[in-house]
Amino acid sequence: MADATDLTRMDLGPGPRASELLATLRTFMAQHVYPAEKVYATELAAAARENGGVSHVLPPVVEELKATARELGLWNLFLPDLSGLTNVEYAYLAEETGRSPYLAPEAINCAAPDTGNMELLHMFGTPEQKQRWLTPLLEGTMRSGFSMTEPDVASSDARNIATSIVRDGDEYVINGRKWWTTGAADPRCDILVLMGKTDPEAAVYRQQSMILVPVDTPGVTILRSLPIFGYHDQHGHCEIRFDDVRVPVTNLLGAEGEGFAIAQARLGPGRIHHAMRCLGMAERGLELMVRRTMAREAFGGPISDQGVVRNWIAESRMEIEQARLLVLKAAWLIDQVGIKGAATEIAAIKVVAPRVARNVLDRSIQAHGGGGVTDDFPMARMWASARILGIADGPDEVHLRTVARTQLRRYRDTPPTVLAGTGRD
């Protein structure tokens, strides 16, 4: 589909309103978010000590940031129907929040998995579902989780998902086990969007459905919150068991058998958000690397004078610029031809953006020496977050397969214009 789109007319810049919002966001980050990072860490650590090790209670400073963001008009910018922004325009804002990924996205009510869940409720929810769950999510008074991945099957192939959703009169009965349900450990999490099988005998992509499961429903058991390289995120990434969980049929999201289609609608724009936040992390890592190496001396001069360090800086800048253009192209294609038409580019950015973030952050860690692997600087935790993105929302290998398949199809269906090799037939 991308081939049929006039790529010579791509406009990858933000419009006047988006540029104004970006300037406001950058000021908000400088004056409020960055100064709040140490406060956030201190408050979270204090709550963890009181809780015996790990706390999932939101530090009070985040609510203060949310109040300020709303006053500035920095709220729910991810949803085009509310913000009026294109995916290209929002991409610039998402990148900026990635510079402080544990504070800024939630401060402006643009944090995953709530953004994807709000998009689903906005597109597919009934009026009753929207009133009960979408409204408080948009207000930032509630959080949600997305239960798709399962520990007992290879979830990289979503057809393997085995959690059952069986209709029994006016209810659906749910049985299964999920993990990596981000957000479920937060005490504010009231609703889970769950994907499971409603008809194992249907066509392979019509077996799955999405359903809304309140966290306090009998039979829902949160077993544990999973760490990422030892880091426990405030909102948690949970393993959850569903034992004969009964919810009314009115909790079905969309219609039976539409689970795959709904999942694709959720994951397309969401990958733009993740990718641009990754580039924000990379930019923060590059800035810290440059400032550190300019300020420290070794072997008779600033570390930044060392050839290898200059190579790190140059490679980092080039990688970020290339990745940003690819992400913006994917966002532009979504705006122009929809998620299906941008499928190859979406798959590509899912691989490229976290990879670039990992590369840049790793160099920044190295430049900081022993300090780089501690929590005195943000790179180690950011690196851990970027690393999980090579697995989350489908592993890199699945997305590489998508890109390769598109290339193979293109050359298979197009007659050669240049003979290969020596030019002999």
Beta strands, then each sheet from edge to edge (+ up, - down):
strand 1: 143-147
strand 2: 164-168
strand 3: 171-182
strand 4: 189-197
strand 5: 208-214
strand 6: 220-225
strand 7: 237-248
strand 8: 252-253
strand 9: 297-298
strand 10: 301-302
sheet 1: 1+ 4+ 5- 8+
sheet 2: 2+ 3- 7+ 6-
sheet 3: 9+ 10-
end
